[in-house]
Amino acid sequence: MKPQRDPEGAELVHFLSACTVTRAKVLEIGCGNGVFTRQYAGLPALLVGIDPNAAELREARQQQPDLPPKAHFTRAIAEAQPFSQGVFDVVLFASSF
């Protein structure tokens, strides 16, 4: 049996209770293959997931048709983001190492 990540959805519940993402501009640092990203992708006005792993981003982009057009994936690291300061309302950095 393949392990599932957070099958009860607790991670999403905690995230959504901690901040308002509806109509916000959200940056998800360490988005990986976008599994968590897809769970809330329909809420923000803009959603950008960054990750340094090209293979993970390739997998995330393969699922892109399942995401709204306002969701994007970019190869980057948290320490050197290609964005101006103040662009995002919410920055998520969880379950990353």
Biotite code that builds the C-alpha atoms (Angstrom):
import biotite.structure as struc

atoms = struc.array([
    struc.Atom([0.000, 0.000, 0.000], chain_id="A", res_id=1, res_name="MET", atom_name="CA", element="C"),
    struc.Atom([1.376, 3.366, -0.987], chain_id="A", res_id=2, res_name="LYS", atom_name="CA", element="C"),
    struc.Atom([1.390, 5.841, 1.914], chain_id="A", res_id=3, res_name="PRO", atom_name="CA", element="C"),
    struc.Atom([-0.851, 8.849, 1.519], chain_id="A", res_id=4, res_name="GLN", atom_name="CA", element="C"),
    struc.Atom([0.080, 12.333, 2.547], chain_id="A", res_id=5, res_name="ARG", atom_name="CA", element="C"),
    struc.Atom([-2.364, 13.643, 5.120], chain_id="A", res_id=6, res_name="ASP", atom_name="CA", element="C"),
    struc.Atom([-5.390, 11.508, 4.090], chain_id="A", res_id=7, res_name="PRO", atom_name="CA", element="C"),
    struc.Atom([-7.572, 13.215, 6.708], chain_id="A", res_id=8, res_name="GLU", atom_name="CA", element="C"),
    struc.Atom([-6.865, 16.657, 5.236], chain_id="A", res_id=9, res_name="GLY", atom_name="CA", element="C"),
    struc.Atom([-5.615, 18.120, 8.532], chain_id="A", res_id=10, res_name="ALA", atom_name="CA", element="C"),
    struc.Atom([-2.804, 20.019, 6.820], chain_id="A", res_id=11, res_name="GLU", atom_name="CA", element="C"),
    struc.Atom([-5.255, 21.866, 4.574], chain_id="A", res_id=12, res_name="LEU", atom_name="CA", element="C"),
    struc.Atom([-7.638, 22.585, 7.468], chain_id="A", res_id=13, res_name="VAL", atom_name="CA", element="C"),
    struc.Atom([-4.809, 24.058, 9.552], chain_id="A", res_id=14, res_name="HIS", atom_name="CA", element="C"),
    struc.Atom([-3.543, 26.156, 6.653], chain_id="A", res_id=15, res_name="PHE", atom_name="CA", element="C"),
    struc.Atom([-6.969, 27.578, 5.841], chain_id="A", res_id=16, res_name="LEU", atom_name="CA", element="C"),
    struc.Atom([-7.730, 28.292, 9.499], chain_id="A", res_id=17, res_name="SER", atom_name="CA", element="C"),
    struc.Atom([-4.406, 30.122, 9.952], chain_id="A", res_id=18, res_name="ALA", atom_name="CA", element="C"),
    struc.Atom([-4.877, 32.665, 7.196], chain_id="A", res_id=19, res_name="CYS", atom_name="CA", element="C"),
    struc.Atom([-7.254, 33.926, 4.556], chain_id="A", res_id=20, res_name="THR", atom_name="CA", element="C"),
    struc.Atom([-6.223, 32.783, 1.097], chain_id="A", res_id=21, res_name="VAL", atom_name="CA", element="C"),
    struc.Atom([-9.414, 33.576, -0.769], chain_id="A", res_id=22, res_name="THR", atom_name="CA", element="C"),
    struc.Atom([-8.600, 36.312, -3.303], chain_id="A", res_id=23, res_name="ARG", atom_name="CA", element="C"),
    struc.Atom([-5.055, 36.560, -1.898], chain_id="A", res_id=24, res_name="ALA", atom_name="CA", element="C"),
    struc.Atom([-1.743, 36.303, -3.735], chain_id="A", res_id=25, res_name="LYS", atom_name="CA", element="C"),
    struc.Atom([-0.084, 33.170, -2.353], chain_id="A", res_id=26, res_name="VAL", atom_name="CA", element="C"),
    struc.Atom([3.507, 31.973, -2.643], chain_id="A", res_id=27, res_name="LEU", atom_name="CA", element="C"),
    struc.Atom([4.105, 28.341, -1.702], chain_id="A", res_id=28, res_name="GLU", atom_name="CA", element="C"),
    struc.Atom([7.791, 27.717, -1.026], chain_id="A", res_id=29, res_name="ILE", atom_name="CA", element="C"),
    struc.Atom([8.813, 24.108, -1.515], chain_id="A", res_id=30, res_name="GLY", atom_name="CA", element="C"),
    struc.Atom([5.720, 23.106, -3.471], chain_id="A", res_id=31, res_name="CYS", atom_name="CA", element="C"),
    struc.Atom([7.341, 19.891, -4.710], chain_id="A", res_id=32, res_name="GLY", atom_name="CA", element="C"),
    struc.Atom([5.094, 18.043, -7.124], chain_id="A", res_id=33, res_name="ASN", atom_name="CA", element="C"),
    struc.Atom([2.106, 20.222, -6.258], chain_id="A", res_id=34, res_name="GLY", atom_name="CA", element="C"),
    struc.Atom([0.098, 17.646, -4.305], chain_id="A", res_id=35, res_name="VAL", atom_name="CA", element="C"),
    struc.Atom([-0.769, 20.126, -1.545], chain_id="A", res_id=36, res_name="PHE", atom_name="CA", element="C"),
    struc.Atom([-0.981, 23.032, -3.989], chain_id="A", res_id=37, res_name="THR", atom_name="CA", element="C"),
    struc.Atom([-3.819, 21.370, -5.888], chain_id="A", res_id=38, res_name="ARG", atom_name="CA", element="C"),
    struc.Atom([-5.868, 21.074, -2.688], chain_id="A", res_id=39, res_name="GLN", atom_name="CA", element="C"),
    struc.Atom([-6.365, 24.836, -2.375], chain_id="A", res_id=40, res_name="TYR", atom_name="CA", element="C"),
    struc.Atom([-5.499, 26.124, -5.866], chain_id="A", res_id=41, res_name="ALA", atom_name="CA", element="C"),
    struc.Atom([-9.000, 27.412, -6.598], chain_id="A", res_id=42, res_name="GLY", atom_name="CA", element="C"),
    struc.Atom([-9.050, 29.887, -3.711], chain_id="A", res_id=43, res_name="LEU", atom_name="CA", element="C"),
    struc.Atom([-6.283, 32.480, -4.245], chain_id="A", res_id=44, res_name="PRO", atom_name="CA", element="C"),
    struc.Atom([-6.333, 35.241, -6.850], chain_id="A", res_id=45, res_name="ALA", atom_name="CA", element="C"),
    struc.Atom([-2.757, 34.210, -7.707], chain_id="A", res_id=46, res_name="LEU", atom_name="CA", element="C"),
    struc.Atom([-0.853, 31.106, -6.692], chain_id="A", res_id=47, res_name="LEU", atom_name="CA", element="C"),
    struc.Atom([2.845, 30.568, -7.342], chain_id="A", res_id=48, res_name="VAL", atom_name="CA", element="C"),
    struc.Atom([4.620, 27.442, -6.196], chain_id="A", res_id=49, res_name="GLY", atom_name="CA", element="C"),
    struc.Atom([8.410, 27.429, -6.139], chain_id="A", res_id=50, res_name="ILE", atom_name="CA", element="C"),
    struc.Atom([10.765, 24.509, -5.715], chain_id="A", res_id=51, res_name="ASP", atom_name="CA", element="C"),
    struc.Atom([14.429, 23.904, -6.584], chain_id="A", res_id=52, res_name="PRO", atom_name="CA", element="C"),
    struc.Atom([13.782, 20.349, -7.799], chain_id="A", res_id=53, res_name="ASN", atom_name="CA", element="C"),
    struc.Atom([13.206, 20.323, -11.567], chain_id="A", res_id=54, res_name="ALA", atom_name="CA", element="C"),
    struc.Atom([11.781, 16.786, -11.575], chain_id="A", res_id=55, res_name="ALA", atom_name="CA", element="C"),
    struc.Atom([9.202, 17.676, -8.925], chain_id="A", res_id=56, res_name="GLU", atom_name="CA", element="C"),
    struc.Atom([8.159, 20.800, -10.838], chain_id="A", res_id=57, res_name="LEU", atom_name="CA", element="C"),
    struc.Atom([7.890, 18.802, -14.055], chain_id="A", res_id=58, res_name="ARG", atom_name="CA", element="C"),
    struc.Atom([5.458, 16.480, -12.293], chain_id="A", res_id=59, res_name="GLU", atom_name="CA", element="C"),
    struc.Atom([3.523, 19.468, -10.915], chain_id="A", res_id=60, res_name="ALA", atom_name="CA", element="C"),
    struc.Atom([3.265, 20.984, -14.385], chain_id="A", res_id=61, res_name="ARG", atom_name="CA", element="C"),
    struc.Atom([1.996, 17.702, -15.825], chain_id="A", res_id=62, res_name="GLN", atom_name="CA", element="C"),
    struc.Atom([-1.000, 18.181, -13.540], chain_id="A", res_id=63, res_name="GLN", atom_name="CA", element="C"),
    struc.Atom([-1.369, 21.835, -14.631], chain_id="A", res_id=64, res_name="GLN", atom_name="CA", element="C"),
    struc.Atom([-4.595, 21.221, -16.615], chain_id="A", res_id=65, res_name="PRO", atom_name="CA", element="C"),
    struc.Atom([-6.236, 20.364, -13.284], chain_id="A", res_id=66, res_name="ASP", atom_name="CA", element="C"),
    struc.Atom([-5.313, 23.786, -11.897], chain_id="A", res_id=67, res_name="LEU", atom_name="CA", element="C"),
    struc.Atom([-6.829, 27.196, -12.577], chain_id="A", res_id=68, res_name="PRO", atom_name="CA", element="C"),
    struc.Atom([-4.848, 29.446, -14.970], chain_id="A", res_id=69, res_name="PRO", atom_name="CA", element="C"),
    struc.Atom([-3.897, 31.673, -12.027], chain_id="A", res_id=70, res_name="LYS", atom_name="CA", element="C"),
    struc.Atom([-1.640, 28.911, -10.645], chain_id="A", res_id=71, res_name="ALA", atom_name="CA", element="C"),
    struc.Atom([2.008, 28.788, -11.707], chain_id="A", res_id=72, res_name="HIS", atom_name="CA", element="C"),
    struc.Atom([5.120, 26.776, -10.855], chain_id="A", res_id=73, res_name="PHE", atom_name="CA", element="C"),
    struc.Atom([8.607, 28.273, -10.974], chain_id="A", res_id=74, res_name="THR", atom_name="CA", element="C"),
    struc.Atom([12.022, 26.813, -10.235], chain_id="A", res_id=75, res_name="ARG", atom_name="CA", element="C"),
    struc.Atom([13.527, 28.844, -7.419], chain_id="A", res_id=76, res_name="ALA", atom_name="CA", element="C"),
    struc.Atom([14.741, 28.632, -3.843], chain_id="A", res_id=77, res_name="ILE", atom_name="CA", element="C"),
    struc.Atom([13.426, 30.531, -0.865], chain_id="A", res_id=78, res_name="ALA", atom_name="CA", element="C"),
    struc.Atom([16.705, 32.392, -0.383], chain_id="A", res_id=79, res_name="GLU", atom_name="CA", element="C"),
    struc.Atom([16.722, 33.773, -3.939], chain_id="A", res_id=80, res_name="ALA", atom_name="CA", element="C"),
    struc.Atom([13.151, 34.344, -5.052], chain_id="A", res_id=81, res_name="GLN", atom_name="CA", element="C"),
    struc.Atom([12.614, 36.000, -8.434], chain_id="A", res_id=82, res_name="PRO", atom_name="CA", element="C"),
    struc.Atom([9.844, 38.238, -7.049], chain_id="A", res_id=83, res_name="PHE", atom_name="CA", element="C"),
    struc.Atom([9.718, 41.792, -5.793], chain_id="A", res_id=84, res_name="SER", atom_name="CA", element="C"),
    struc.Atom([9.122, 42.418, -2.121], chain_id="A", res_id=85, res_name="GLN", atom_name="CA", element="C"),
    struc.Atom([5.469, 42.799, -1.202], chain_id="A", res_id=86, res_name="GLY", atom_name="CA", element="C"),
    struc.Atom([4.031, 40.893, -4.185], chain_id="A", res_id=87, res_name="VAL", atom_name="CA", element="C"),
    struc.Atom([2.382, 38.196, -2.066], chain_id="A", res_id=88, res_name="PHE", atom_name="CA", element="C"),
    struc.Atom([-0.189, 38.447, 0.702], chain_id="A", res_id=89, res_name="ASP", atom_name="CA", element="C"),
    struc.Atom([0.493, 34.952, 2.059], chain_id="A", res_id=90, res_name="VAL", atom_name="CA", element="C"),
    struc.Atom([3.710, 32.922, 2.004], chain_id="A", res_id=91, res_name="VAL", atom_name="CA", element="C"),
    struc.Atom([3.475, 29.244, 2.848], chain_id="A", res_id=92, res_name="LEU", atom_name="CA", element="C"),
    struc.Atom([6.552, 27.264, 3.811], chain_id="A", res_id=93, res_name="PHE", atom_name="CA", element="C"),
    struc.Atom([5.548, 23.916, 5.264], chain_id="A", res_id=94, res_name="ALA", atom_name="CA", element="C"),
    struc.Atom([6.498, 20.272, 4.923], chain_id="A", res_id=95, res_name="SER", atom_name="CA", element="C"),
    struc.Atom([9.737, 21.241, 3.208], chain_id="A", res_id=96, res_name="SER", atom_name="CA", element="C"),
    struc.Atom([13.301, 20.426, 4.118], chain_id="A", res_id=97, res_name="PHE", atom_name="CA", element="C"),
])
